[in-house]
């Protein structure tokens, strides 16, 4: 039995089909408790997904015993196969396991809202019509560190993705392992394709990720057309098949950008940054390149995932209403994926097609994150910003230190330089 520790038999059982009520009268974790604990994590969860995962593990496994260690790790593995912000989906998953649908909705909302409030308040300050000089300098300094954050995020993802590609076997029934060089060569090709797409054609990065994932699926899964059709019938691949057309403008455009951010960000929020940058800066002209850098920086220093950057984009487009709309639309797919796919997570994890798809899409996503550092770096306009970028790269990539510290320090230096009279 896995489930809530209540002093009586667990109200939940774990089966091949997912989590189902074993006893309709059984106790669950009260919604008030979920709201309090997930809200607390939402307030103190600085540092991105590693911090969120550590806090959720400490709460759900170590302190309260609501989930077993293996069940929690299964949740991490399952949510990593879904597009969207993985740590947010893990928070929703954990709340769903102990509180059902209501728990997922309450826990997910309480996890997201604190960071949303903070980032909208900071957006109002940083995107003001005539902000004080020290604010402008802080924005320029924080933005200078953002390309280094992207490089650091890409580097951190390489080992697991490489192991998946090298250790994986052909998924067809009775298929022999591939000769060793070929999975490695394909991994490098996918990495290069993602990087080139992000650096040269950001609006198409998701299409490239999909193509890489599907290509690897075709190579690894026996009778691929049949296998793909079966997985599409099951429903988990549907969100990946089709990127639609761009909206004309206004709130509809804000919602469309947010949909792409929430539903198509394979491998983490930074994957979608080139596409978001293209839409916000070049397609709709809601903000300048420098302002977009500041938006990404705000997504890093506030609690919550980098996907919260879309709230700043929405604010730039249509004020507070646009920011709220963008956030709601961007996070809605995470709730849908977890609630609709939760009972099938075991099947998804065991799916040869799902594993093969991520083996191809994973390195492409890493390449896209690295490529994003190029487009973000090109937005830097001052020599001192290049110096801050170099310092942040050493701090994050070579020393492997905290992201929040790097961005806050860069913002402080930028503010001091602006007050001293340097051009920002």
C-alpha positions as CSV (number, residue, x, y, z in Angstrom):
1,X,0.0,0.0,0.0
2,X,1.2,3.5,-0.9
3,X,-0.6,6.6,0.1
4,X,-1.5,8.9,3.0
5,X,-0.3,8.0,6.4
6,X,-3.3,8.5,8.6
7,X,-3.1,5.9,11.3
8,X,-5.6,3.8,9.5
9,X,-5.4,1.7,6.3
10,X,-4.4,3.9,3.4
11,X,-7.3,5.4,1.4
12,X,-5.4,4.9,-1.8
13,X,-3.9,2.0,-3.6
14,X,-1.4,2.1,-6.5
15,X,-2.4,-0.1,-9.4
16,X,-1.3,-0.6,-13.0
17,X,-4.0,1.9,-14.0
18,X,-2.8,4.6,-11.6
19,X,-4.2,5.9,-8.4
20,X,-7.8,5.0,-7.6
21,X,-9.8,5.3,-4.4
22,X,-9.6,2.0,-2.5
23,X,-12.2,3.1,0.0
24,X,-14.6,6.0,-0.9
25,X,-14.8,6.8,2.8
26,X,-11.1,6.8,3.4
27,X,-9.2,9.8,4.5
28,X,-7.2,12.1,2.3
29,X,-4.8,14.9,3.2
30,X,-7.1,17.9,3.9
31,X,-7.2,20.6,1.2
32,X,-6.2,23.2,3.8
33,X,-3.0,21.3,4.6
34,X,-2.2,21.0,0.9
35,X,-2.9,24.7,0.4
36,X,-0.6,25.6,3.3
37,X,2.3,23.3,2.4
38,X,2.3,23.9,-1.4
39,X,1.9,27.6,-0.8
40,X,4.9,27.6,1.5
41,X,7.0,25.9,-1.2
42,X,5.7,28.4,-3.7
43,X,7.0,31.2,-1.5
44,X,10.4,29.8,-0.7
45,X,11.2,27.8,-3.9
46,X,14.0,29.9,-5.2
47,X,16.5,28.2,-7.4
48,X,14.3,26.5,-10.0
49,X,13.5,22.8,-10.5
50,X,16.3,21.3,-8.3
51,X,15.0,23.4,-5.3
52,X,11.4,22.6,-6.0
53,X,12.1,18.8,-6.3
54,X,14.2,18.9,-3.1
55,X,11.4,20.7,-1.1
56,X,8.7,18.4,-2.4
57,X,10.7,15.3,-1.6
58,X,11.4,16.6,1.9
59,X,7.7,17.4,2.5
60,X,6.0,14.4,0.9
61,X,8.5,11.6,1.5
62,X,10.8,12.5,4.4
63,X,8.6,14.6,6.8
64,X,5.0,13.5,6.2
65,X,5.4,10.0,4.6
66,X,2.6,10.8,2.2
67,X,4.5,9.2,-0.7
68,X,7.1,6.5,-0.7
69,X,10.6,7.3,-2.1
70,X,10.1,5.0,-5.1
71,X,6.7,6.5,-5.8
72,X,8.2,10.0,-5.7
73,X,10.9,9.0,-8.1
74,X,8.3,7.5,-10.4
75,X,6.6,10.8,-10.4
76,X,9.7,12.6,-11.4
77,X,10.3,10.2,-14.2
78,X,6.8,10.4,-15.5
79,X,6.5,14.1,-15.4
80,X,9.8,14.5,-17.2
81,X,8.2,12.8,-20.2
82,X,5.6,15.5,-20.4
83,X,6.0,18.9,-22.2
84,X,5.8,21.9,-19.9
85,X,7.5,22.9,-16.6
86,X,8.4,19.6,-15.0
87,X,8.8,20.8,-11.4
88,X,5.3,22.4,-11.5
89,X,3.9,19.2,-12.9
90,X,5.6,17.2,-10.2
91,X,4.0,19.5,-7.6
92,X,0.6,19.0,-9.2
93,X,1.2,15.2,-9.4
94,X,2.2,14.9,-5.7
95,X,-0.9,17.0,-4.6
96,X,-3.1,14.7,-6.9
97,X,-1.7,11.6,-5.3
98,X,-2.7,12.7,-1.8
99,X,-5.7,14.8,-2.5
100,X,-7.3,13.7,-5.8
101,X,-8.4,16.2,-8.4
102,X,-9.3,18.9,-5.8
103,X,-5.9,18.4,-4.2
104,X,-4.1,18.8,-7.6
105,X,-6.0,22.0,-8.4
106,X,-5.5,23.5,-4.9
107,X,-1.8,22.4,-4.6
108,X,-0.9,23.5,-8.1
109,X,-2.5,26.9,-7.7
110,X,-0.9,27.5,-4.3
111,X,2.5,26.5,-5.8
112,X,2.2,28.9,-8.7
113,X,0.5,32.0,-7.3
114,X,3.2,33.3,-5.0
115,X,5.7,33.5,-7.8
116,X,3.2,35.0,-10.1
117,X,2.4,37.8,-7.7
118,X,6.1,38.6,-7.2
119,X,7.0,38.5,-10.9
120,X,4.1,40.8,-11.8
121,X,5.1,43.3,-9.2
122,X,8.6,43.3,-10.4
123,X,7.4,43.5,-14.0
124,X,5.5,46.7,-13.1
125,X,8.7,48.1,-11.7
126,X,11.1,47.1,-14.4
127,X,8.8,47.9,-17.4
128,X,7.7,51.3,-16.0
129,X,7.7,54.1,-18.6
130,X,10.4,56.0,-16.9
131,X,12.0,53.8,-14.2
132,X,14.8,55.2,-11.9
133,X,18.3,54.9,-13.3
134,X,19.2,52.3,-10.7
135,X,16.3,50.1,-11.8
136,X,17.4,50.4,-15.4
137,X,20.9,49.4,-14.4
138,X,19.7,46.5,-12.4
139,X,17.6,45.2,-15.3
140,X,20.6,45.5,-17.7
141,X,22.9,43.8,-15.2
142,X,20.5,40.9,-14.5
143,X,19.9,40.5,-18.2
144,X,23.6,40.2,-18.9
145,X,23.7,37.0,-16.7
146,X,20.8,35.3,-18.5
147,X,22.8,33.8,-21.4
148,X,25.1,32.2,-18.9
149,X,22.1,30.7,-17.1
150,X,21.0,29.1,-20.4
151,X,24.4,27.6,-20.9
152,X,24.5,26.3,-17.4
153,X,21.0,24.7,-17.8
154,X,22.1,23.0,-21.0
155,X,25.3,21.6,-19.5
156,X,23.4,20.2,-16.5
157,X,21.1,18.2,-18.8
158,X,23.8,16.6,-20.9
159,X,24.8,13.6,-18.7
160,X,21.3,12.1,-18.3
161,X,20.4,12.6,-21.9
162,X,23.7,11.1,-23.1
163,X,23.2,8.0,-20.9
164,X,19.6,7.6,-22.2
165,X,20.9,7.6,-25.8
166,X,24.0,5.4,-25.3
167,X,22.4,2.8,-23.0
168,X,19.1,2.6,-24.8
169,X,18.2,-0.5,-26.9
170,X,16.2,-0.7,-30.0
171,X,12.6,-1.0,-28.9
172,X,11.4,-3.5,-31.5
173,X,10.5,-7.0,-30.3
174,X,13.6,-9.2,-30.6
175,X,15.7,-6.3,-31.9
176,X,19.4,-6.4,-31.3
177,X,21.3,-3.6,-29.7
178,X,22.6,-1.0,-32.2
179,X,26.3,-0.7,-33.0
180,X,27.7,1.7,-30.4
181,X,28.6,4.7,-32.6
182,X,25.2,5.2,-34.2
183,X,23.2,6.3,-31.1
184,X,26.0,8.7,-30.2
185,X,26.1,10.1,-33.7
186,X,22.4,10.7,-33.7
187,X,22.5,12.3,-30.3
188,X,25.1,14.8,-31.6
189,X,23.0,15.4,-34.7
190,X,19.9,16.1,-32.6
191,X,21.9,18.4,-30.4
192,X,23.2,20.4,-33.4
193,X,19.7,20.6,-34.9
194,X,18.2,22.0,-31.8
195,X,21.0,24.5,-31.3
196,X,20.8,25.7,-34.9
197,X,17.0,26.1,-34.7
198,X,17.2,28.1,-31.5
199,X,20.0,30.3,-32.8
200,X,18.8,30.9,-36.3
201,X,15.0,30.3,-36.4
202,X,13.6,30.4,-32.9
203,X,10.0,30.3,-34.1
204,X,10.5,26.8,-35.5
205,X,12.4,25.3,-32.5
206,X,9.4,23.2,-31.4
207,X,9.0,21.7,-34.8
208,X,12.6,20.7,-34.9
209,X,12.2,19.1,-31.4
210,X,9.2,17.1,-32.6
211,X,11.0,16.0,-35.8
212,X,14.0,14.8,-33.8
213,X,11.8,12.9,-31.3
214,X,9.7,11.3,-34.1
215,X,12.9,10.4,-36.1
216,X,14.3,8.5,-33.1
217,X,11.0,6.8,-32.6
218,X,10.9,5.6,-36.2
219,X,14.5,4.2,-35.7
220,X,14.0,2.5,-32.4
221,X,10.4,1.2,-32.5
222,X,9.5,-1.8,-34.6
223,X,6.6,-1.2,-37.0
224,X,6.8,2.5,-36.2
225,X,3.7,3.6,-38.0
226,X,1.6,1.1,-36.0
227,X,3.2,2.1,-32.7
228,X,2.8,5.8,-33.3
229,X,-0.8,5.4,-34.3
230,X,-1.4,3.3,-31.1
231,X,0.2,6.0,-28.9
232,X,-1.8,8.8,-30.6
233,X,-5.0,6.8,-30.0
234,X,-4.0,6.6,-26.3
235,X,-3.9,10.3,-26.3
236,X,-0.5,11.2,-24.8
237,X,1.1,12.3,-28.0
238,X,-1.7,14.6,-29.1
239,X,-0.4,17.7,-27.5
240,X,2.8,17.3,-29.4
241,X,1.3,17.0,-32.9
242,X,0.7,20.4,-34.3
243,X,1.7,23.9,-33.4
244,X,-1.2,25.7,-35.1
245,X,-1.0,29.2,-36.5
246,X,-0.2,32.5,-34.9
247,X,-2.9,34.8,-33.7
248,X,-3.3,38.3,-35.2
249,X,-2.6,40.3,-32.0
250,X,-4.1,41.6,-28.7
251,X,-5.2,39.2,-25.9
252,X,-5.7,36.4,-28.4
253,X,-2.0,36.7,-29.4
254,X,-1.0,36.7,-25.7
255,X,-3.0,33.5,-25.1
256,X,-1.5,31.9,-28.2
257,X,2.1,32.6,-27.1
258,X,1.2,31.2,-23.6
259,X,-0.3,28.1,-25.0
260,X,3.0,27.4,-26.9
261,X,5.0,28.1,-23.8
262,X,2.9,25.7,-21.6
263,X,2.2,22.9,-24.0
264,X,5.3,22.6,-26.1
265,X,8.3,23.3,-23.8
266,X,10.0,19.9,-23.9
267,X,13.0,19.6,-21.6
268,X,12.3,22.7,-19.5
269,X,11.2,26.3,-19.7
270,X,14.4,27.5,-21.4
271,X,13.6,25.4,-24.5
272,X,10.8,27.8,-25.3
273,X,12.8,31.0,-24.7
274,X,13.8,31.4,-28.4
275,X,10.2,31.0,-29.6
276,X,8.9,33.4,-26.8
277,X,11.6,35.9,-27.7
278,X,10.7,35.8,-31.4
279,X,7.0,36.4,-30.6
280,X,7.4,39.1,-27.9
281,X,10.3,41.0,-29.5
282,X,10.1,40.5,-33.3
283,X,6.6,39.4,-34.2
284,X,4.4,41.5,-31.9
285,X,6.9,44.1,-30.6
286,X,5.6,44.0,-27.1
287,X,9.0,44.6,-25.6
288,X,12.6,45.3,-26.6
289,X,15.3,42.7,-26.6
290,X,16.8,44.2,-23.5
291,X,13.4,44.1,-21.7
292,X,13.0,40.4,-22.7
293,X,16.4,39.7,-21.1
294,X,15.1,41.3,-17.9
295,X,11.9,39.2,-18.2
296,X,13.9,36.0,-18.3
297,X,16.0,37.2,-15.4
298,X,12.9,37.9,-13.3
299,X,11.7,34.3,-14.1
300,X,15.0,33.1,-12.5
301,X,15.1,35.2,-9.4
302,X,11.4,34.7,-8.4
303,X,10.1,31.5,-6.9
304,X,8.6,29.2,-9.5
305,X,9.6,27.9,-12.9
306,X,11.2,30.0,-15.7
307,X,7.9,29.6,-17.6
308,X,6.7,32.4,-15.3
309,X,8.6,34.7,-17.8
310,X,5.5,34.5,-19.9
311,X,3.6,36.5,-17.3
312,X,6.1,39.4,-17.9
313,X,5.5,39.1,-21.6
314,X,1.8,39.2,-21.0
315,X,2.2,42.3,-18.8
316,X,4.2,44.0,-21.5
317,X,1.5,43.3,-24.0
318,X,-1.6,44.1,-22.0
319,X,-0.8,45.1,-18.4
320,X,-1.8,43.1,-15.4
321,X,-4.7,41.4,-17.2
322,X,-2.4,40.2,-19.9
323,X,0.1,38.9,-17.3
324,X,-2.6,37.0,-15.5
325,X,-4.1,35.6,-18.8
326,X,-0.7,34.5,-20.0
327,X,0.1,32.7,-16.7
328,X,-3.3,30.9,-16.5
329,X,-3.1,29.7,-20.1
330,X,0.6,28.7,-19.8
331,X,0.0,26.5,-16.7
332,X,-3.3,25.1,-17.8
333,X,-1.7,22.3,-19.9
334,X,0.3,21.1,-16.9
335,X,-2.9,20.5,-14.9
336,X,-4.5,18.8,-18.0
337,X,-1.5,16.6,-18.6
338,X,-1.3,15.4,-15.0
339,X,-5.0,15.0,-14.4
340,X,-5.6,13.2,-17.7
341,X,-2.4,11.3,-17.8
342,X,-2.0,10.5,-14.1
343,X,-3.8,7.1,-14.2
344,X,-1.7,6.2,-17.3
345,X,1.7,7.3,-16.0
346,X,2.9,3.7,-15.6
347,X,1.9,2.9,-19.2
348,X,3.6,6.1,-20.4
349,X,6.8,5.3,-18.6
350,X,6.8,1.8,-20.0
351,X,5.9,3.0,-23.5
352,X,8.7,2.2,-26.0
353,X,7.4,5.1,-28.1
354,X,7.5,7.6,-25.3
355,X,11.0,6.6,-24.3
356,X,12.3,6.6,-27.9
357,X,10.6,10.0,-28.5
358,X,12.4,11.6,-25.5
359,X,15.7,10.0,-26.5
360,X,15.5,12.1,-29.7
361,X,13.8,15.2,-28.4
362,X,16.0,15.4,-25.3
363,X,19.3,16.3,-27.0
364,X,17.5,18.6,-29.4
365,X,16.0,20.4,-26.4
366,X,19.5,20.7,-24.8
367,X,20.8,22.2,-28.1
368,X,17.9,24.6,-28.1
369,X,18.7,25.8,-24.6
370,X,22.3,26.3,-25.6
371,X,21.2,28.0,-28.8
372,X,19.0,30.3,-26.8
373,X,22.2,31.7,-25.1
374,X,23.3,32.9,-28.5
375,X,20.1,34.9,-29.3
376,X,20.0,36.2,-25.7
377,X,23.6,37.2,-25.8
378,X,23.1,39.2,-29.0
379,X,20.8,41.5,-27.1
380,X,23.6,42.8,-24.9
381,X,24.6,46.3,-26.0
382,X,27.2,47.5,-23.4
383,X,30.8,46.4,-22.9
384,X,30.3,46.0,-19.2
385,X,27.4,43.6,-19.8
386,X,29.8,41.3,-21.7
387,X,32.1,41.4,-18.6
388,X,29.2,40.5,-16.3
389,X,28.2,37.6,-18.7
390,X,31.7,36.2,-18.5
391,X,31.7,36.4,-14.7
392,X,28.3,34.8,-14.5
393,X,29.5,32.0,-16.9
394,X,32.5,31.2,-14.6
395,X,30.2,31.2,-11.5
396,X,27.6,29.0,-13.0
397,X,29.4,26.7,-15.5
398,X,32.8,26.3,-14.0
399,X,32.1,26.7,-10.3
400,X,28.5,25.4,-10.6
401,X,27.1,27.8,-8.0
402,X,23.6,29.2,-7.4
403,X,21.7,30.8,-10.2
404,X,19.8,33.3,-8.0
405,X,23.0,34.6,-6.5
406,X,24.5,35.1,-10.0
407,X,21.5,37.1,-11.2
408,X,21.1,39.2,-8.1
409,X,24.8,40.0,-8.0
410,X,24.8,41.0,-11.7
411,X,21.7,43.2,-11.0
412,X,23.5,44.9,-8.1
413,X,26.6,45.6,-10.2
414,X,24.5,46.9,-13.0
415,X,22.6,49.2,-10.6
416,X,25.9,50.6,-9.2
417,X,27.4,51.2,-12.6
418,X,24.2,53.0,-13.8
419,X,24.3,55.2,-10.7
420,X,28.0,55.9,-11.4
421,X,27.1,57.3,-14.8
422,X,27.8,54.4,-17.2
423,X,25.5,54.0,-20.2
424,X,22.8,51.4,-19.8
